[in-house]
Amino acid sequence: MLAVFINAGAIIIGSLIGLLLKKGISEKFQKTIYSAAGLISLVIGIQMAIKTSHFLAFAIALIIGGLIGTLLNIEGAVLNFGELLKRRFARNSDGSTFAEGFLNGSVLFCSGAMAIVGSFKAGTAGDYSIILTKSVLDGFISIIFAGAMGPGVIFSALSVILYQGALTLISVWAKPYVTDLMLQELTGIGGALVIMIGLGLLDIKKFRTGDFLPALIITVLLVLAMPYVPFL
């Protein structure tokens, strides 16, 4: 679990730096930072999304996952939790921006193969190298994100602790099921979610990204079914 806390700490430190830098920056330059955050998300998302090698499964996961998330209103639940954190810890912050920063930071920092593989290696072999590398990357990205979206990004560290902590704890049991194919398909779906974040930050198209989170679970089920359903 040490590696997970290091990762969360890097996000907190990076976010604090971003908030400090933001205070001395004019609104004009803040808009530039917001655009930079959008472009960074878009590039990361595209690099991740092209990892998929089973486009049908990718499409099914996004569609079914999105429908399930919309039915359950996951986006609303996450944003409401962000509002709760804002009222408790950052009352003077803009509510919508705070919750958006929490949601977008959580999706960005928890998606991708590095979170999964790094947690598994830390849990099964005590190898922290991947998580430490991810921590450095997340720390720098959180500077940009916090500068653009405010203190909500800090609290995405909670999501990292819960998500990567759970993966680390169950790593011994789950490791046999996490194949290279599973990782690349999860990375592809995660990339689609990060692309949604980037398009939203660039004011091109706003997505209810949180509603698509069940697509990750659908992807796991589809990959497990692939040996029995070849057309996937």
N, C-alpha and C positions, 0 to 999 in steps of 0.2 A: 504493500500500500504506500510505501514511502515515495515511489516514483509518481503515483497519482497526486499526492499532496505537493510534490515539486512542480508538476504540471499546473495544478490549480494556483500555486503561488506565483508562477511565472505570468499567468493571466492577470492576477490581481495587481502585480507590480507593473506590468505593461499598461494595464488600464489606468492605474493611478498616474503614470507618466503622461499618458494621453490626455487625462483630465487637466493635469497641471499645464501642459502645453496649450490646451484649448483656451484657457483663461486669458492668455495674452495674445490670442489670434482674433483678428477682425472677422465679421460675418462673411465677408467676401472670401477670405482664405478658408474659413470653416466649410463653405460650400465646395471648395476645391478638395478638401480632405474627404468630404462625403462622397464626391465623385471618385476619388482614389480608392476608397473603401469598396465602392461598387465595382470598379474595374478589377480590383484584386480578387473579389469574390467571383466575378465572372470568369477570370482566367483560371483560378483554382478549380471552379466547378466544371469547366470544360475539360481540363486535364483529367479530372476524376471521372466524368461521365463517359468519356471515350474508352474507358477501361472495360465497359460491358462487352461481352461477346455473344450474348443471347438477347437480341433486341425484343423478341416477342415477350419473354419473361419480364424484361425491363418495362415494356409498355403495360402489360397486365398488372404488374406491381404498382405502377404509378396510378393507373386508373382505379383499381380496386382499393388500394391504400388511400387514395384521395377521397373516394366515396365513403369509406369507413370513417376517415378522419372528419369529413364534413358532417356525417351523421352524428358523430360523438362530440362535435365542436371542440376538437383538441386545440385548435388555434385560440379559441376564446378562453379555454381553461388555462393555457400557458400564459396568455396575456393577463388574465385575472390574477394569476400567481405573481406575475411581474408587478402588477398594481399593488398587491399586498406587500411585496418587498419594498416598493417605493414608499408606501405609507409608513412602513416600519423603520426604514433606514435612510431614505432620501426624499423627504417630504417636499423639498423645494425644487425638485426636478420636474421636468415636463413629463406627465404621465405616459403619453403615447410613445415618446422617444425612449423613455426608460424601459418600458415593456418590450419595445421593438429591439432595443439593444440586448436585453436578456435573451429573447427568443433567437435572434440572429446569431449572437455569440454562441449560444448553446448548440445550435445546429452546426455551425461552422467548426467548432472545436471538438465536437463529438463524432462527426461524420468522417469517413475515410478509413483506410486500412491501418494507418499508423496507430490510431486509437485502439483498434482491436488487437493487432499483432503485438504492439508494445505492451498492452496490458497482459496478454497471454504470456509473453516472454518474461515479464516481471513476476507473474504469479507462479509459473512452472519452473523457471530456471534462474530466477533472481537476476536476470539480465535487464538493466535499466536503460541500455543505450538508445533504443528507439524512442522511449518516452522522454528521455532527456533531450534528444534531437527535436522531438515534437514540442517540448516545452519552450525551447528557444524560438522556434517558428511561431508558436502561439503567442509568446510574449511580444514579439515584434508586431504581429497582426493586431493584437489587442490594443496597442498604442494607437493605430490608425482607427480601429473600430470605436474605441472609447472617445477619441477626439471627434468622431463624427456623430455618435449616438448617445454619448453620455455614460453615467455611472451604471446603467443597467448591464453593461458588458461585464463589469466586475463580478456580478452575481452569476454569470454563466459558469464561473469556477465551481459553483455548487453542482451544476449539471455534470461537469467533468468528474467531480469527486464521486457522485452517485453512479454515473454510467461506467466510467473506467474502473471505479472501485468494485462494482458488481462483476465486471468482466474479469478482473484480477482474482476475485474470490472464487468464481466458478470455472476458472481457466482449466484446472485439472480435469474436471468433468466434461467441459464443452470442447476441449482441444481436438478430439478425434473427429468432430463434425465440421470444424472450421477448415475447409480445404482452400486451395488457391482459387478455385472457381467461386466459392462462397465469398471470399474476400474481394475478388474483382467485381462481382455483381453488386455487393453491398457498397463498394466504392462508387460504382456507376450510379446507383440510386442516390447515394449521398451527394454526388456531383450535381445531379438534377436539382436537389434541394438548395445547394449552394448557388447554382445559377439563378434560381428564383430570388434568392436574397440579393444577388448582384443586380438583376433587372429592376428590383424594387428600389434599391439605393440610387440607381441611375434614373429613376422616375420614368422608366420605359413601360413597366407593367407591374402592378402590385399583386402579389400572390398571397394566399393564406397558407404560407409555407408549413405551419404547424399541422394543418389538416392532412398533409402528405406524409407525416412521420410513420403511420402504419405501413407505408410502402416498404420500409426496411424489414418489418416482420414478414410481410407477404413474400419478399425476395428470399428470405431464409427458407420459407416453406416451399417455394418454387424450386430452389436449388436442390433441396432434399428430394423433391419429386422428379427431378430430371432423369435419373437412371430408369425410372418407370414410365416417364412420358417424354419420349425422344424428341418430339416436335418443339418442345420448349427450348 
